[in-house]
Amino acid sequence: MKISGCDPSHLTSLLQKLEEVGVKTNQTSDSIRVMGDAPPKAADINTEEYPGFPTDMQAQYMALATQAEGTSIVTENIFENRFMHAQELVRMGANIKIEGRRAIIRGKTPLSAAAVLASDLRASASLVLAALVADGETIIDRVYHIDRGYENIEEKLKGLGAEIRRMGEIFPKKAAAPMARDSRS
């Protein structure tokens, strides 16, 4: 896969981590080509301010860690409550234990289809990635989060060979509580 129109120097910490887990990359001044010909290996991350590992990639990295050989530790140093996607990954079969600001991910874990709920933009992306490697058909609800940050994601992933489609509302909405009558009438 080739990503064009980017500046790889802005992604140094991410590219270094991908190399550590076994993903090969070729970079030019405005593109990155990503090649994955070997199973990923476990590696720890600590989110940090730029130029450190971006907190905005932590959820996606966690999805990758579920498929890596060994144990990875993800330490979230920027935001509290940034592991809401972890429970949804567990619903798909991931072996993840949360301890405060740390998530311990034991891989290589086979993932299976599940109905999951996206809690934010980053969680949405991690669930899509997990669904792409899971056995069966996963349903992700509340994808409006992903629409805020990823333009035409279905088409882009289809271009890479993914079987993905938008289905509309799946889970029923909660009914609004009836309004109380005004006893003065």
RARAFEN-V819921 format. One record per residue. RES is the residue in one small letter. OMEGA is omega in radians with two decimals (NA if undefined). BURIAL is I if it has 16 or more other C-alpha atoms within 10 Angstrom, else O. D_FIRST is the distance of its C-alpha to the first C-alpha in Angstrom with 1 decimal. Layout:
# RARAFEN-V819921
RES_OMEGA_BURIAL_D_FIRST ; RES_OMEGA_BURIAL_D_FIRST
This chain:
# RARAFEN-V819921
m_3.12_O_0.0 ; k_3.09_O_3.8 ; i_-3.10_O_6.7 ; s_3.08_O_9.9 ; g_3.12_O_13.5 ; c_3.09_O_13.7 ; d_-3.10_O_16.0 ; p_3.13_I_14.6 ; s_3.08_O_18.3 ; h_-3.05_O_18.7 ; l_-3.03_I_16.3 ; t_-3.08_O_18.0 ; s_3.10_I_19.3 ; l_-3.13_I_16.2 ; l_3.08_I_14.3 ; q_-3.14_O_17.4 ; k_3.09_I_17.5 ; l_3.10_I_14.0 ; e_3.14_O_15.2 ; e_3.14_O_18.5 ; v_3.05_I_17.1 ; g_3.10_I_15.4 ; v_3.12_I_11.7 ; k_3.10_I_11.0 ; t_2.94_I_9.6 ; n_-3.06_O_10.4 ; q_2.96_I_11.9 ; t_-3.13_O_13.8 ; s_-3.10_O_16.4 ; d_3.11_O_14.3 ; s_3.08_O_10.5 ; i_3.02_I_8.3 ; r_-3.07_O_5.6 ; v_3.14_I_5.3 ; m_3.12_O_6.7 ; g_-3.11_O_9.3 ; d_3.13_O_12.0 ; a_3.10_O_15.0 ; p_3.14_O_16.5 ; p_3.07_I_16.5 ; k_3.13_I_19.8 ; a_3.05_I_21.9 ; a_-3.13_I_22.2 ; d_3.00_I_24.3 ; i_2.99_I_23.6 ; n_3.10_I_26.1 ; t_-3.11_I_25.3 ; e_3.02_O_26.8 ; e_3.08_O_27.3 ; y_0.26_O_25.0 ; p_3.12_O_24.0 ; g_-3.11_O_24.0 ; f_-3.02_I_21.6 ; p_3.07_I_21.3 ; t_3.14_I_23.3 ; d_3.09_O_20.9 ; m_-3.07_O_18.2 ; q_-3.11_I_20.8 ; a_3.13_I_20.6 ; q_3.10_I_16.9 ; y_3.13_I_17.5 ; m_3.07_I_20.4 ; a_3.08_I_18.4 ; l_-3.10_I_16.3 ; a_3.10_I_19.7 ; t_-3.11_I_21.1 ; q_-3.13_I_18.9 ; a_3.07_I_19.6 ; e_3.09_I_22.5 ; g_-3.08_I_25.5 ; t_3.08_I_26.6 ; s_3.06_I_24.8 ; i_3.10_I_26.9 ; v_3.11_I_25.7 ; t_-3.12_I_28.3 ; e_-3.08_I_28.3 ; n_-3.02_O_30.4 ; i_-3.04_O_29.9 ; f_2.98_O_30.7 ; e_3.08_O_33.0 ; n_3.14_O_32.1 ; r_-3.12_I_28.3 ; f_-3.09_I_28.0 ; m_3.11_O_28.9 ; h_-3.07_I_25.7 ; a_3.14_I_26.7 ; q_3.11_I_29.4 ; e_3.06_I_27.1 ; l_3.08_I_24.8 ; v_3.10_I_28.1 ; r_3.12_I_29.0 ; m_3.09_I_26.0 ; g_-3.14_I_27.2 ; a_3.11_I_25.8 ; n_-3.07_I_28.3 ; i_3.07_I_28.5 ; k_-3.14_O_31.7 ; i_3.07_O_32.3 ; e_-3.12_O_34.9 ; g_-3.12_O_35.4 ; r_-3.13_I_32.5 ; r_3.00_I_30.9 ; a_3.11_I_28.8 ; i_-3.07_I_28.9 ; i_3.09_I_26.1 ; r_-3.14_I_26.9 ; g_-0.26_I_24.0 ; k_-3.07_I_22.9 ; t_3.04_I_24.2 ; p_3.11_O_23.6 ; l_3.09_I_23.1 ; s_-3.10_I_24.9 ; a_3.08_I_25.1 ; a_2.97_I_27.3 ; a_-3.07_O_28.4 ; v_-3.06_I_27.2 ; l_3.11_I_28.0 ; a_-3.10_I_25.7 ; s_3.12_I_27.8 ; d_-3.09_I_25.7 ; l_-3.08_I_22.4 ; r_3.09_I_20.8 ; a_3.12_I_22.4 ; s_-3.12_I_21.0 ; a_-3.13_I_17.4 ; s_3.13_I_18.3 ; l_3.06_I_20.0 ; v_3.12_I_17.2 ; l_3.12_I_14.9 ; a_3.14_I_18.0 ; a_-3.13_I_18.8 ; l_3.11_I_15.5 ; v_-3.10_I_16.7 ; a_3.00_I_20.3 ; d_3.09_O_22.6 ; g_-3.07_O_24.1 ; e_3.12_O_23.8 ; t_3.06_I_23.6 ; i_3.12_I_25.3 ; i_3.12_I_24.4 ; d_-3.13_I_27.3 ; r_-3.13_I_27.6 ; v_3.07_I_24.2 ; y_3.06_O_25.8 ; h_-3.09_I_24.6 ; i_3.13_I_20.9 ; d_3.12_O_21.9 ; r_-3.02_O_23.2 ; g_-3.08_O_19.9 ; y_-3.13_O_17.1 ; e_3.09_O_17.7 ; n_-3.07_O_16.9 ; i_-3.14_I_14.9 ; e_-3.11_O_15.8 ; e_3.14_O_14.6 ; k_3.14_O_11.1 ; l_3.05_I_10.9 ; k_3.11_O_12.6 ; g_3.09_O_10.1 ; l_3.11_O_7.7 ; g_-3.13_O_11.0 ; a_2.97_O_13.0 ; e_-3.04_O_16.7 ; i_3.08_I_17.8 ; r_3.10_O_20.8 ; r_-3.04_O_23.1 ; m_-3.06_O_26.6 ; g_-3.11_O_28.8 ; e_3.13_O_31.4 ; i_-3.09_O_31.7 ; f_-3.11_O_33.9 ; p_3.06_O_37.3 ; k_3.06_O_38.3 ; k_3.13_O_41.2 ; a_3.10_O_44.4 ; a_3.11_O_46.0 ; a_3.13_O_49.3 ; p_-3.13_O_52.4 ; m_3.11_O_54.2 ; a_3.10_O_57.4 ; r_3.09_O_60.6 ; d_-3.06_O_62.7 ; s_-3.12_O_66.0 ; r_-3.07_O_67.9 ; s_NA_O_67.7
